[in-house]
Amino acid sequence: RNSQCLLRTLYKDLERRDNLGKPKSDRNILSAKLSLHFANQNKIALLIIFFIEYKRVCQKFVDMIWDLEDLPSLLPIEITSQIIDTGLSKRMIQACGKQASAIVQNQVLNRLNQN
């Protein structure tokens, strides 16, 4: 049950971040029915391991790009190629880098708006 809540929360968080800053007419409507009710424990464990690894790689990207002056939305290969100690695919690493870049951009904007 806890793993179902974790996956639901992570999916909603990813969906919210994807639509951040877009006008309502341009927002992607992302929806998928996801149920782990009939999933066996090994599949649930693999999903949790995947999310933990994704979060670890995302944190590495945030640490790498935090001090960059020009924050690209799609990270160049010079940055993404530095992540070598992961089992994630290149496509997943690129998606993780894009999300990390959006996280940093939002934090920088929030700090500027507070001052």
N, C-alpha and C positions, 0 to 999 in steps of 0.2 A: 504494500500500500504506500509506503514512504517513497519507493522508487517511482510509482505512478505520479505522485505529487511533484517529485523532483523534475520528472520529464515534462509535465504539464507547465510547470513554472518556467523551465528553461525555454520551452517552445514559445510561450507567451512573451518572454523577455526578448527573444530573437525577433519575433514579429513586431514588437513595439519599437525596437531599435531600427528595424528596416524602414518603418514609416515615419521616423522622427523628422520633423521639419518640413514635411511635404504637405501641401494643401490637401484637403479631404478628397478632392476630385482626382488627384494623382496617386493616392495611396494604393499600394497593392493590398488586395484582400487575400490574405493568406489564411487558409483554413484547411485543416485535415483532421479527420477523426482518427484518434490514436488511442488504442486501448492495449494495455499490457495485461489485461485480466487473464488471458489464456496463455501468456508467454511463460516459458519455463524459467527457472531461476538462473540458468546459464546465460540466456539471452538478456535478461535484465541486468545481470552482472556485467556483461559485455557493453551494454549501453552506458552503464554507470562509469565503467573504465574509460570509455570513449569520451564522455563528458568531462571527466577529470583531466584527461590528457588535453582536450581542447582548451579547457580553462588554463592549464599550465602554459601551453603555447601562446595563448592570447596574452597572458600576463608577461611573458618574455617579450612579445612584440610591443606591448605598452611600455615596458621598461626601456626598450631600444629606441622608440620613436618619441618619447616624452620630451626630449630636449631639442628635437628638430625644429627649425624655424618654419620650413615649408612642409606642411603635412599633406601628403598626397592621399586621395581616397583609395587608390589602388597602389599598394607598395611596390617599389621596383624590385627586380630580382636580386639586387645587391643586398637588400635587407632580408627578403624571404629565404635566400640561400643560406643565411646564417643559422637557420633552424635545421639542424641535422640529426639531433638526438630524439627523433619522434617516429612513431609508426603511422602518422597521418600522411595521406596522399598529398601530392603537390597542389592539387586543386583545393583540398581542405585547408592546407597551410595558407594559400592565397586568400581564401574566404575568411580565415581566422585573422589574417593581417588586415584585411579590409574592415572587419569589425573592430579590431583594436584601434585602427586609425580613427574610426568614427567615435570611439569612446574617448580618445585623447582630444579630438576636436571639440566634442561636447563639453568636456571638462574645462578646456581652455576658454571656450565661449562663456561658460558659467562664471568662471573667475573674472573675466573681463566685464561681464554684466553686473557683478557684485560690487566692483570698484567704481 
